[in-house]
Structure formats: C-alpha cells, structure tokens
Amino acid sequence: MNYRFLTNHFVTNSGIELAYLISRLDGPTYEDVKTLIDNSLISDLSGNSAFVLDAHLSYGPGVGSLREDVIATHDNLEALSMIDTIDLTDSYILNYSGEVIGYSSSGKHAGMPLGYIVNLLELNYAAGAIFNTYESFNGFLIDFNNYYRRQDNQGLISEFIGMGGSGGVCHTYEPAIPSVVKDSIFFPFYSIGYSIVDAAYQSMPYLAWQNVVVGDPLCTIAWGKQTLAQNLTWSGRNLVTGEITIPVPYTTLTIEDDSYIELRHQGSIPCELGYGRLIVGENVAFQTYSWDQALFLSYDSENARLIWADHPTFPAISYNVYRKVDDGDWEYLASTSGNEYTDGEVYFTCYECYVNATVYYYVKAVDLNETESAASNEVSAEVIAKIGKQSGDDKQPVIAYSYSLGQNYPNPFNPSTTISYSIEKDGLVRLKVYDILGNEVAELVNKNQLAGKYEISFNASHLPSGIYFYTITSGNYSNTKKLILLK
C-alpha cells in the first residue's frame, strides 16, 4: 500500500491531518533569505558542479539502510553522468577542489565542534546548491540569541544557507529512518531539472512526516522537460536533461554566440515540422550522449543551417550530410570535417520564390576507413524553392541551385577522392587539377551541364604524393580548393 497519499495515515499531535508539502524561505538574516531567491535566478546550469556524499555511519540505528542509500545515490548520479565525490568511512569531507551543487551528510555529528558547518566545511557552493543531513532537528530556525540552537552539535540547514547554500531538506523532529528524504532520489531528480520542492516530494517516503523544504521552490539546476510558454534565450553553459518543446506558432529558443549546450539523460531539442524555431548563434558547441539527439536546424539566416554535436562513440574524422525533399529519395548532399553545414539551395525567405517544399536532413559520421555510422536524428522544415520547370500554368517547384565547390573527400586521399560541385545555370563547366607549380595535371570536366549538383571521382594513382589544387569555372563563377595526395 502506498501511504504517501493517505491523508489520515500521519497526523500531528493536535490531530491535524497533513496532505500537502510546504517550502519555506529561511536564513540567519534578511540578506540570507534574499540570497535564496537570487541564487535561484542565477543557478548553475553547467552540470560541472559536484555532489558531495559524506557518509558518517558509525552512530545510531539503521545505518545499514543509510549506507545503501549513499551508495545508490552515487550510482544514480553516475548513471546520469553527473559529478560526485563519496566517502564511506567515519572521516569527514571538509573540502573539495571544485564547486559543490549538493551536500549530504549521513549520520549524527556528535563530537564535532559547535558550528562545524560554519567553521569547518570549506566548500565552495555553486548557486543552486542544496543540502541534506540524516539527523534530527536540523530544520530548527536560527535564533539570534542562541545561534546554534540544536542538540548534540547537529548541523542546521540555516547554517548551510548562511555559507552560500540555496536550500534543501531538513526535519523539525526526530525522524524515523524509513521516513527521511532519500538522497538516491532527491539528488538525481534535482540534477535532471526538477525543482527543489519537486525533487524533495519525489524522494519523501511519507508526505506527512516532519520534513521541511527550504529554498525558492522554483530553483532548478538544469533545463528539464518543458514546453516553452514564451520566447527564451540561453547563453553560456547550459545543461539540458529533458525534452525542450518549442511550440508553434513562432515561439523561438535563441542560443547566443559562444554558448555551450550539453544534453544528458533525456535532453533533446526537437527541430521538426510542428515545432517552433531554434536560432543558434556563432561558435555554439553542442555535446550529447546520444547520436539520436545530436542534429539541430537553425533559423538564424535565410538558408537552412545544420549544426550537430560530435558523435559520442564513433571515431569520426568527418560527417556526411543527407537531404530529402518532400516524398523524394534521400540524397548525399555534402561532406565536411566541421560540425555545421548551410544548405544554400533552400530558403526560409525569398521574395521571388515559390513556397511548396518540405526538406529533411540527417547526418552520418565517417571514420578513417570511410565507414559511415548510423544516421543521426532527422530534422525538417518547410522551405521555399525557386520556381523551376513549368508546364502550362502548373508551376513545378524545384530546389534552387547556386554555384559552389565542395571540399574533396577524403582529404588527404590515396589514390581516389570525390569532388562535389553545383551549378546555378545551364552552361559550360570546366574542372581541372593543378600541381603546386601551376601545371595542369588532370582535366575532370569540360562540357555543358544543366543546373544542378554533381560529383566526380579523381584517381591520382599516376601522380606523386604532394599538394594539388582543383579549380572550377562556369560562367562568371570560379573557385579553387586544395587537396593532398598521400601515398
């Protein structure tokens, strides 16, 4: 039977039935209370701060279950790729080199000097840091006439807040071991985007016990699963642990230049038809633990811009981009050694274009042996194509091609490589290869071609190792790129 939801299972001494959870703002001074709210607004969203798990297990009954919960907390945080440090001895973790986002101490601190939290713990708390101890009366309020009003030198959450913490859970009476908040649930849920109160609620075996939550109830340390109610802008480091749904019409999530977005757990930002718009700035890096959530589509320019995270497990040296238009076949589009590609053949806005196309993309990683990985997630959007072939009054929309010369792949190569290019208008196309002295060593194309995208293979088995250049000319367009032959 689940007693959490039975309102008459636990009652107060006055016979009052409790069936709800209350959080409070508490601290030694007004400034400490204000800091709880301020920290919530600037909580550390980087995912780089650690949880400190300090188990003091030599005192009191029920230590076996506490030890099991400390170990389970470590295992659960590790499974979420979160950082933690754990001690299962009777010694104390008094300092940590990095920032701390959660502190847990399991057991009574009898024998510790008065005010050990204030005077001994040399921890650097990140904004949003939470606290829990498995001991009684740690939820007592600060009394200005008796700053450490408690029994047996037990730590108060108010002291923790005074040292820069942002909240946590505590007790106002002697707790029974089975009823205390379980860090094995509290810390992992908090790490994946649940607020302090929501994470505490999930981890309380009995809702009506003497458990108290202190802190801003909206404080979180990750972007958990949510649907944006309005436009949102991210900057700096951001940890995403749930699906961020951008609803239509025209809701926008903007990621500013030089930001770093890390997706863990179930973190994802769908970029498909039926969702709002993602706008990604320059030099934005994504990291993901799942290739199925690695590809993103940005609306920051008139063309479709793809950005993707490094493949988390495949030894990639480059990436192949694939595209499908409407119900057509998938086609190879380009190869790049970077993590983004702009499709200059489709448009989000174009005053002289005809609207009627849905475009889809995915990316595959490529290793040294030219083996491709499985495909990434697909992204898609409604785009605009220039009017192409017409039949009577029926306008047949086609992809608008532009002049371009792709980087050969692979590069370096031995002895063959592939060169891709596209032609905006029908006309004569010349593609030639030159050595480093400017001597022509191969003519790959010299003929009239229709507007479109092309690939050609270059076999250099008859040439010595070295640096070569290939040049394309068509109409007024000319471009040159370098290739390297290594035998």
Stockholm file with secondary structure:
# STOCKHOLM 1.0

chainA/1-487         MNYRFLTNHFVTNSGIELAYLISRLDGPTYEDVKTLIDNSLISDLSGNSAFVLDAHLSYGPGVGSLREDVIATHDNLEALSMIDTIDLTDSYILNYSGEVIGYSSSGKHAGMPLGYIVNLLELNYAAGAIFNTYESFNGFLIDFNNYYRRQDNQGLISEFIGMGGSGGVCHTYEPAIPSVVKDSIFFPFYSIGYSIVDAAYQSMPYLAWQNVVVGDPLCTIAWGKQTLAQNLTWSGRNLVTGEITIPVPYTTLTIEDDSYIELRHQGSIPCELGYGRLIVGENVAFQTYSWDQALFLSYDSENARLIWADHPTFPAISYNVYRKVDDGDWEYLASTSGNEYTDGEVYFTCYECYVNATVYYYVKAVDLNETESAASNEVSAEVIAKIGKQSGDDKQPVIAYSYSLGQNYPNPFNPSTTISYSIEKDGLVRLKVYDILGNEVAELVNKNQLAGKYEISFNASHLPSGIYFYTITSGNYSNTKKLILLK
#=GR chainA/1-487 SS CCGGGCTTSSBCTTCCBCCSCCEECCCSSHHHHHHHHHHHHTCCCSSCCEEEEEECCSSSTTHHHHHHHHHHHHHHHHHTTCEEEEECSSSCCCEEEEEEEEEEEESCCTTSCTTHHHHTCEEEEEEEEEEEESSTTTTCCCBTTBTTCSSTTCCCHHHHHHTTCCEEEEESSCCCGGGSCCHHHHHHHHHTTCCHHHHHHHHCSCTTSSEEEEECTTCCSSBCSEECSSCEEECSEEEECSBEECCTTTCEEEECTTCEEEECTTCBCCCSTTSCEEEECTTCEEEESCGGGCEEEECSSSEEEEEECCCSSSCCSEEEEEEEETTSCCEEEEEESSSEEEEEEEESCCTTSEEEEEEEEEEEEECTTCCBCCCCCCEEEEEEECEEEEETTEEEECCCCCCEECCCBSSSBSSEEEEEEEESSSEEEEEEEEETTSCEEEEEEEEEECSEEEEEEEECTTSCSEEEEEEEEETTEEEEEEEEECC
#=GC SS_cons         CCGGGCTTSSBCTTCCBCCSCCEECCCSSHHHHHHHHHHHHTCCCSSCCEEEEEECCSSSTTHHHHHHHHHHHHHHHHHTTCEEEEECSSSCCCEEEEEEEEEEEESCCTTSCTTHHHHTCEEEEEEEEEEEESSTTTTCCCBTTBTTCSSTTCCCHHHHHHTTCCEEEEESSCCCGGGSCCHHHHHHHHHTTCCHHHHHHHHCSCTTSSEEEEECTTCCSSBCSEECSSCEEECSEEEECSBEECCTTTCEEEECTTCEEEECTTCBCCCSTTSCEEEECTTCEEEESCGGGCEEEECSSSEEEEEECCCSSSCCSEEEEEEEETTSCCEEEEEESSSEEEEEEEESCCTTSEEEEEEEEEEEEECTTCCBCCCCCCEEEEEEECEEEEETTEEEECCCCCCEECCCBSSSBSSEEEEEEEESSSEEEEEEEEETTSCEEEEEEEEEECSEEEEEEEECTTSCSEEEEEEEEETTEEEEEEEEECC
//
